[in-house]
Amino acid sequence: MGRSVLLIVNRRKPDADAALAKVRALVEQRGTVVGVVETDGDQHPGPIDATGVDLAVVLGGDGTLLSAARRLSDADVPILGVNIGRVGFMTGYEIESIADRCDDVFGSGDLHTRAVRSVLAEVIDGSSKSVRRVEHALNEHVVTAGPPYRMITLGLSIDGAPGPNVSGDGLILSTPTGSTAYNVSAGGPIVAPGVDAFVLTPIAAHSLSFRPIVVPATSAIELTVTSVNSYEGTGTTLVTDGQVHERLAEGDTVRFSAGPTTRFVYDDDAGYWATLQQKMGWAVPPVRRGRPRNEP
């Protein structure tokens, strides 16, 4: 007997209709489609009911997958991503490859899953000292300077030990999953998926010696907002996975800690390091005159 599958599709993607029809047909040949949820990439549209669901299949790109994972965070359901976006680094399958493994994933075969830890952020109001907002990220939380784009200052502490002040355009707190996203663009390290850790990477730090650091996921990390930007309703903001925003004021504190895990289904024929090379161009050598790129 096959699996009960919930389909989540991003209608903004050009190939969404064709991809949905193809995947739905594959599921129905081996299992049951219990519902179709359409999304257009809303920041926080609320949880998805996953009652009676064995597997959630998300058709879109990495942003769609991150949004769906947050909406399914209260459901213990494995999530399979099918890339119909651009890069699709996080998605487990391409639309061409899902047909080759559909007997296993939609039938009754073993699911190859990877547990991905999230990082929880609690925004503590500087005036009331109460928790104003709670969000968890699978990629990263970013405290970004925002308009009018002057330098901001954040006080950093790790496990209660006072650290340095972070002066610059902000700071990224990334999971290993998100280490290949904003973190790596800002000069942070790539962290393998199995490492239970978080990465702290400054954005344009006003220091020659402030380097990214990797800390255990058990660490208690706090940022105290010392100076911010504010301009016509915008300004310094906590951004979660590039999708959810919370304005920050002077005196606010953002407390980070390990959050719940989400199980993602991955294609064991496409290893992490191969994906890193193929989709991210990791360690791609320069092109030599008269030779293909991969020829020694």
PyMOL commands that set and color helices and strands:
alter all, ss='L'
color gray80, all
select helices_A, chain A and resi 16-28+62-71+98-106+177-180+182-185+272-280
alter helices_A, ss='H'
color red, helices_A
select strands_A, chain A and resi 4-10+32-39+55-60+79-83+93-94+113-124+131-137+140-144+152-158+161-168+170-174+197-203+213-216+221-227+230-231+234-235+237-240+244-247+253-265
alter strands_A, ss='S'
color yellow, strands_A
deselect
rebuild
show_as cartoon
